[in-house]
Amino acid sequence: MMNIKESKFKAIVKPNSGENKIEGFDSNRKAYIISIRAKPEDNKANIEIIKFLSKLLKKRVSIASGFRSKEKIIKAE
């Protein structure tokens, strides 16, 4: 399990996965790779990633940019 310390970080989201989890860190793209069970439709994956990261980090989480992309900028407050 990876610990995310930054309050703003890049994430590469892999929707439609078997489980919600942080897979690792891509040092080339400087982004966390996060698998999400939800499908990338009707904003489901975005909602799921916010719920998952909020619970994991115990902080309020929002997507700063990348709503329609696999690469997102996440803010944790």
N, CA, C and O atoms as CSV, one atom per row, in Angstrom:
chain,resi,resn,atom,element,x,y,z
A,1,MET,N,N,0.849,-1.200,0.000
A,1,MET,CA,C,0.000,0.000,0.000
A,1,MET,C,C,0.881,1.245,0.000
A,1,MET,O,O,1.819,1.357,0.789
A,2,MET,N,N,0.572,2.155,-0.875
A,2,MET,CA,C,1.349,3.382,-0.997
A,2,MET,C,C,0.703,4.475,-0.150
A,2,MET,O,O,-0.517,4.527,0.002
A,3,ASN,N,N,1.530,5.324,0.384
A,3,ASN,CA,C,1.019,6.474,1.122
A,3,ASN,C,C,1.208,7.720,0.284
A,3,ASN,O,O,2.308,7.995,-0.196
A,4,ILE,N,N,0.145,8.464,0.111
A,4,ILE,CA,C,0.204,9.710,-0.650
A,4,ILE,C,C,0.322,10.840,0.362
A,4,ILE,O,O,-0.549,11.012,1.214
A,5,LYS,N,N,1.389,11.600,0.267
A,5,LYS,CA,C,1.630,12.674,1.237
A,5,LYS,C,C,1.270,14.054,0.676
A,5,LYS,O,O,0.936,14.965,1.433
A,6,GLU,N,N,1.337,14.204,-0.644
A,6,GLU,CA,C,1.111,15.519,-1.254
A,6,GLU,C,C,-0.350,15.938,-1.123
A,6,GLU,O,O,-1.244,15.098,-1.013
A,7,SER,N,N,-0.577,17.256,-1.137
A,7,SER,CA,C,-1.955,17.742,-1.096
A,7,SER,C,C,-2.494,17.911,-2.516
A,7,SER,O,O,-3.705,18.017,-2.714
A,8,LYS,N,N,-1.591,17.935,-3.509
A,8,LYS,CA,C,-1.997,18.008,-4.911
A,8,LYS,C,C,-1.095,17.048,-5.673
A,8,LYS,O,O,0.129,17.165,-5.613
A,9,PHE,N,N,-1.686,16.109,-6.382
A,9,PHE,CA,C,-0.871,15.114,-7.080
A,9,PHE,C,C,-1.560,14.643,-8.352
A,9,PHE,O,O,-2.763,14.824,-8.538
A,10,LYS,N,N,-0.763,14.033,-9.221
A,10,LYS,CA,C,-1.283,13.523,-10.487
A,10,LYS,C,C,-1.622,12.050,-10.319
A,10,LYS,O,O,-0.904,11.307,-9.650
A,11,ALA,N,N,-2.724,11.641,-10.933
A,11,ALA,CA,C,-3.138,10.244,-10.879
A,11,ALA,C,C,-3.489,9.764,-12.276
A,11,ALA,O,O,-4.098,10.488,-13.063
A,12,ILE,N,N,-3.098,8.543,-12.568
A,12,ILE,CA,C,-3.512,7.886,-13.806
A,12,ILE,C,C,-4.532,6.839,-13.384
A,12,ILE,O,O,-4.213,5.897,-12.659
A,13,VAL,N,N,-5.753,7.017,-13.846
A,13,VAL,CA,C,-6.851,6.174,-13.400
A,13,VAL,C,C,-7.103,5.057,-14.407
A,13,VAL,O,O,-7.180,5.286,-15.614
A,14,LYS,N,N,-7.229,3.839,-13.876
A,14,LYS,CA,C,-7.564,2.678,-14.699
A,14,LYS,C,C,-8.956,2.216,-14.299
A,14,LYS,O,O,-9.108,1.431,-13.363
A,15,PRO,N,N,-9.984,2.707,-15.011
A,15,PRO,CA,C,-11.353,2.336,-14.653
A,15,PRO,C,C,-11.661,0.892,-15.037
A,15,PRO,O,O,-10.901,0.251,-15.762
A,16,ASN,N,N,-12.800,0.391,-14.534
A,16,ASN,CA,C,-13.279,-0.945,-14.887
A,16,ASN,C,C,-12.327,-2.047,-14.407
A,16,ASN,O,O,-12.233,-3.102,-15.035
A,17,SER,N,N,-11.631,-1.805,-13.308
A,17,SER,CA,C,-10.680,-2.778,-12.759
A,17,SER,C,C,-11.384,-3.714,-11.776
A,17,SER,O,O,-12.548,-3.503,-11.434
A,18,GLY,N,N,-10.683,-4.729,-11.333
A,18,GLY,CA,C,-11.250,-5.699,-10.400
A,18,GLY,C,C,-11.494,-5.138,-9.017
A,18,GLY,O,O,-12.439,-5.541,-8.339
A,19,GLU,N,N,-10.650,-4.208,-8.590
A,19,GLU,CA,C,-10.812,-3.617,-7.256
A,19,GLU,C,C,-10.262,-2.206,-7.231
A,19,GLU,O,O,-9.502,-1.802,-8.112
A,20,ASN,N,N,-10.661,-1.454,-6.197
A,20,ASN,CA,C,-10.144,-0.099,-6.005
A,20,ASN,C,C,-8.827,-0.206,-5.250
A,20,ASN,O,O,-8.794,-0.678,-4.114
A,21,LYS,N,N,-7.745,0.234,-5.879
A,21,LYS,CA,C,-6.462,0.217,-5.172
A,21,LYS,C,C,-5.445,1.100,-5.870
A,21,LYS,O,O,-5.569,1.416,-7.054
A,22,ILE,N,N,-4.421,1.494,-5.093
A,22,ILE,CA,C,-3.298,2.234,-5.660
A,22,ILE,C,C,-2.289,1.189,-6.112
A,22,ILE,O,O,-1.750,0.435,-5.302
A,23,GLU,N,N,-2.045,1.156,-7.397
A,23,GLU,CA,C,-1.162,0.135,-7.978
A,23,GLU,C,C,0.318,0.465,-7.785
A,23,GLU,O,O,1.150,-0.426,-7.613
A,24,GLY,N,N,0.629,1.754,-7.816
A,24,GLY,CA,C,2.032,2.134,-7.703
A,24,GLY,C,C,2.235,3.566,-8.145
A,24,GLY,O,O,1.295,4.359,-8.199
A,25,PHE,N,N,3.483,3.884,-8.463
A,25,PHE,CA,C,3.846,5.242,-8.855
A,25,PHE,C,C,4.638,5.180,-10.147
A,25,PHE,O,O,5.621,4.446,-10.240
A,26,ASP,N,N,4.216,5.945,-11.143
A,26,ASP,CA,C,4.937,6.028,-12.416
A,26,ASP,C,C,5.897,7.206,-12.306
A,26,ASP,O,O,5.487,8.364,-12.379
A,27,SER,N,N,7.188,6.896,-12.129
A,27,SER,CA,C,8.154,7.980,-11.898
A,27,SER,C,C,8.421,8.789,-13.169
A,27,SER,O,O,8.813,9.953,-13.081
A,28,ASN,N,N,8.217,8.202,-14.335
A,28,ASN,CA,C,8.383,8.965,-15.580
A,28,ASN,C,C,7.324,10.051,-15.706
A,28,ASN,O,O,7.623,11.192,-16.058
A,29,ARG,N,N,6.093,9.679,-15.415
A,29,ARG,CA,C,4.991,10.644,-15.524
A,29,ARG,C,C,4.695,11.331,-14.202
A,29,ARG,O,O,3.827,12.201,-14.130
A,30,LYS,N,N,5.418,10.941,-13.150
A,30,LYS,CA,C,5.240,11.507,-11.804
A,30,LYS,C,C,3.762,11.457,-11.386
A,30,LYS,O,O,3.168,12.465,-11.004
A,31,ALA,N,N,3.195,10.246,-11.474
A,31,ALA,CA,C,1.776,10.081,-11.177
A,31,ALA,C,C,1.528,8.748,-10.489
A,31,ALA,O,O,2.203,7.755,-10.758
A,32,TYR,N,N,0.547,8.748,-9.597
A,32,TYR,CA,C,0.110,7.507,-8.963
A,32,TYR,C,C,-0.814,6.769,-9.923
A,32,TYR,O,O,-1.635,7.389,-10.600
A,33,ILE,N,N,-0.682,5.461,-9.984
A,33,ILE,CA,C,-1.554,4.652,-10.822
A,33,ILE,C,C,-2.621,4.056,-9.908
A,33,ILE,O,O,-2.314,3.330,-8.962
A,34,ILE,N,N,-3.874,4.377,-10.205
A,34,ILE,CA,C,-4.973,3.984,-9.334
A,34,ILE,C,C,-6.013,3.196,-10.136
A,34,ILE,O,O,-6.530,3.672,-11.146
A,35,SER,N,N,-6.305,1.987,-9.664
A,35,SER,CA,C,-7.351,1.160,-10.280
A,35,SER,C,C,-8.674,1.440,-9.590
A,35,SER,O,O,-8.743,1.559,-8.366
A,36,ILE,N,N,-9.716,1.543,-10.391
A,36,ILE,CA,C,-11.062,1.833,-9.884
A,36,ILE,C,C,-12.037,0.847,-10.518
A,36,ILE,O,O,-11.970,0.577,-11.717
A,37,ARG,N,N,-12.947,0.313,-9.697
A,37,ARG,CA,C,-13.936,-0.653,-10.197
A,37,ARG,C,C,-14.940,-0.040,-11.170
A,37,ARG,O,O,-15.377,-0.702,-12.112
A,38,ALA,N,N,-15.304,1.212,-10.947
A,38,ALA,CA,C,-16.371,1.849,-11.728
A,38,ALA,C,C,-16.005,1.980,-13.200
A,38,ALA,O,O,-14.833,2.056,-13.569
A,39,LYS,N,N,-17.043,2.003,-14.026
A,39,LYS,CA,C,-16.864,2.206,-15.464
A,39,LYS,C,C,-16.686,3.701,-15.754
A,39,LYS,O,O,-17.199,4.541,-15.015
A,40,PRO,N,N,-15.966,4.030,-16.817
A,40,PRO,CA,C,-15.750,5.456,-17.138
A,40,PRO,C,C,-16.939,6.063,-17.891
A,40,PRO,O,O,-16.781,6.577,-18.998
A,41,GLU,N,N,-18.120,6.001,-17.289
A,41,GLU,CA,C,-19.302,6.573,-17.929
A,41,GLU,C,C,-20.153,7.277,-16.884
A,41,GLU,O,O,-20.144,6.905,-15.710
A,42,ASP,N,N,-20.882,8.288,-17.312
A,42,ASP,CA,C,-21.763,9.073,-16.426
A,42,ASP,C,C,-21.041,9.538,-15.170
A,42,ASP,O,O,-21.652,9.611,-14.104
A,43,ASN,N,N,-19.775,9.846,-15.271
A,43,ASN,CA,C,-18.997,10.382,-14.140
A,43,ASN,C,C,-18.778,9.360,-13.024
A,43,ASN,O,O,-18.303,9.729,-11.950
A,44,LYS,N,N,-19.115,8.072,-13.250
A,44,LYS,CA,C,-19.040,7.056,-12.197
A,44,LYS,C,C,-17.616,6.866,-11.680
A,44,LYS,O,O,-17.405,6.776,-10.471
A,45,ALA,N,N,-16.639,6.805,-12.583
A,45,ALA,CA,C,-15.247,6.580,-12.156
A,45,ALA,C,C,-14.745,7.769,-11.336
A,45,ALA,O,O,-14.030,7.581,-10.351
A,46,ASN,N,N,-15.111,8.990,-11.732
A,46,ASN,CA,C,-14.696,10.185,-10.972
A,46,ASN,C,C,-15.268,10.162,-9.558
A,46,ASN,O,O,-14.564,10.451,-8.590
A,47,ILE,N,N,-16.536,9.820,-9.445
A,47,ILE,CA,C,-17.189,9.764,-8.126
A,47,ILE,C,C,-16.514,8.692,-7.269
A,47,ILE,O,O,-16.231,8.911,-6.091
A,48,GLU,N,N,-16.263,7.542,-7.870
A,48,GLU,CA,C,-15.632,6.422,-7.165
A,48,GLU,C,C,-14.220,6.784,-6.689
A,48,GLU,O,O,-13.829,6.437,-5.574
A,49,ILE,N,N,-13.464,7.476,-7.535
A,49,ILE,CA,C,-12.084,7.827,-7.145
A,49,ILE,C,C,-12.089,8.827,-5.998
A,49,ILE,O,O,-11.235,8.753,-5.114
A,50,ILE,N,N,-13.035,9.761,-5.997
A,50,ILE,CA,C,-13.141,10.732,-4.899
A,50,ILE,C,C,-13.488,10.013,-3.596
A,50,ILE,O,O,-12.888,10.279,-2.555
A,51,LYS,N,N,-14.465,9.096,-3.662
A,51,LYS,CA,C,-14.852,8.331,-2.459
A,51,LYS,C,C,-13.685,7.491,-1.946
A,51,LYS,O,O,-13.380,7.494,-0.753
A,52,PHE,N,N,-13.041,6.778,-2.857
A,52,PHE,CA,C,-11.936,5.883,-2.492
A,52,PHE,C,C,-10.781,6.655,-1.851
A,52,PHE,O,O,-10.282,6.267,-0.794
A,53,LEU,N,N,-10.361,7.740,-2.488
A,53,LEU,CA,C,-9.226,8.508,-1.955
A,53,LEU,C,C,-9.592,9.257,-0.676
A,53,LEU,O,O,-8.750,9.405,0.210
A,54,SER,N,N,-10.830,9.731,-0.566
A,54,SER,CA,C,-11.268,10.420,0.661
A,54,SER,C,C,-11.155,9.483,1.859
A,54,SER,O,O,-10.649,9.860,2.916
A,55,LYS,N,N,-11.638,8.252,1.673
A,55,LYS,CA,C,-11.603,7.252,2.733
A,55,LYS,C,C,-10.160,6.871,3.074
A,55,LYS,O,O,-9.788,6.762,4.242
A,56,LEU,N,N,-9.362,6.674,2.028
A,56,LEU,CA,C,-7.975,6.255,2.186
A,56,LEU,C,C,-7.122,7.326,2.878
A,56,LEU,O,O,-6.354,7.026,3.792
A,57,LEU,N,N,-7.268,8.566,2.433
A,57,LEU,CA,C,-6.434,9.666,2.940
A,57,LEU,C,C,-7.048,10.359,4.151
A,57,LEU,O,O,-6.386,11.153,4.820
A,58,LYS,N,N,-8.328,10.055,4.434
A,58,LYS,CA,C,-9.055,10.715,5.524
A,58,LYS,C,C,-9.028,12.232,5.363
A,58,LYS,O,O,-8.837,12.974,6.327
A,59,LYS,N,N,-9.223,12.674,4.120
A,59,LYS,CA,C,-9.244,14.106,3.791
A,59,LYS,C,C,-10.339,14.343,2.766
A,59,LYS,O,O,-10.855,13.405,2.157
A,60,ARG,N,N,-10.688,15.621,2.585
A,60,ARG,CA,C,-11.617,15.954,1.502
A,60,ARG,C,C,-10.839,15.955,0.195
A,60,ARG,O,O,-9.801,16.607,0.083
A,61,VAL,N,N,-11.339,15.232,-0.782
A,61,VAL,CA,C,-10.629,15.080,-2.050
A,61,VAL,C,C,-11.487,15.629,-3.180
A,61,VAL,O,O,-12.703,15.442,-3.200
A,62,SER,N,N,-10.838,16.311,-4.124
A,62,SER,CA,C,-11.554,16.775,-5.311
A,62,SER,C,C,-10.649,16.615,-6.529
A,62,SER,O,O,-9.429,16.503,-6.405
A,63,ILE,N,N,-11.265,16.607,-7.696
A,63,ILE,CA,C,-10.497,16.525,-8.939
A,63,ILE,C,C,-10.321,17.947,-9.445
A,63,ILE,O,O,-11.297,18.629,-9.756
A,64,ALA,N,N,-9.059,18.393,-9.528
A,64,ALA,CA,C,-8.772,19.760,-9.962
A,64,ALA,C,C,-8.840,19.870,-11.484
A,64,ALA,O,O,-9.302,20.879,-12.018
A,65,SER,N,N,-8.377,18.826,-12.181
A,65,SER,CA,C,-8.480,18.823,-13.643
A,65,SER,C,C,-8.396,17.400,-14.161
A,65,SER,O,O,-7.926,16.502,-13.462
A,66,GLY,N,N,-8.853,17.197,-15.391
A,66,GLY,CA,C,-8.807,15.887,-16.013
A,66,GLY,C,C,-10.075,15.076,-15.842
A,66,GLY,O,O,-10.026,13.848,-15.776
A,67,PHE,N,N,-11.227,15.764,-15.768
A,67,PHE,CA,C,-12.503,15.061,-15.559
A,67,PHE,C,C,-12.783,14.033,-16.652
A,67,PHE,O,O,-13.354,12.977,-16.379
A,68,ARG,N,N,-12.384,14.334,-17.883
A,68,ARG,CA,C,-12.689,13.444,-18.990
A,68,ARG,C,C,-11.436,12.728,-19.501
A,68,ARG,O,O,-11.393,12.264,-20.640
A,69,SER,N,N,-10.425,12.647,-18.641
A,69,SER,CA,C,-9.149,12.041,-19.025
A,69,SER,C,C,-8.760,10.998,-17.989
A,69,SER,O,O,-9.245,11.021,-16.858
A,70,LYS,N,N,-7.882,10.085,-18.384
A,70,LYS,CA,C,-7.369,9.100,-17.418
A,70,LYS,C,C,-6.351,9.760,-16.486
A,70,LYS,O,O,-6.169,9.331,-15.347
A,71,GLU,N,N,-5.690,10.811,-16.987
A,71,GLU,CA,C,-4.734,11.558,-16.157
A,71,GLU,C,C,-5.478,12.696,-15.476
A,71,GLU,O,O,-6.074,13.556,-16.123
A,72,LYS,N,N,-5.424,12.673,-14.151
A,72,LYS,CA,C,-6.155,13.683,-13.382
A,72,LYS,C,C,-5.215,14.357,-12.389
A,72,LYS,O,O,-4.227,13.770,-11.948
A,73,ILE,N,N,-5.538,15.586,-12.050
A,73,ILE,CA,C,-4.865,16.272,-10.942
A,73,ILE,C,C,-5.842,16.212,-9.775
A,73,ILE,O,O,-6.970,16.696,-9.868
A,74,ILE,N,N,-5.393,15.611,-8.675
A,74,ILE,CA,C,-6.232,15.420,-7.493
A,74,ILE,C,C,-5.775,16.376,-6.391
A,74,ILE,O,O,-4.579,16.550,-6.157
A,75,LYS,N,N,-6.750,16.991,-5.721
A,75,LYS,CA,C,-6.445,17.846,-4.563
A,75,LYS,C,C,-7.007,17.194,-3.309
A,75,LYS,O,O,-8.164,16.773,-3.277
A,76,ALA,N,N,-6.169,17.118,-2.272
A,76,ALA,CA,C,-6.601,16.568,-0.985
A,76,ALA,C,C,-6.432,17.655,0.068
A,76,ALA,O,O,-5.337,18.192,0.236
A,77,GLU,N,N,-7.520,17.986,0.785
A,77,GLU,CA,C,-7.440,19.057,1.791
A,77,GLU,C,C,-7.709,18.510,3.182
A,77,GLU,O,O,-7.685,19.262,4.157
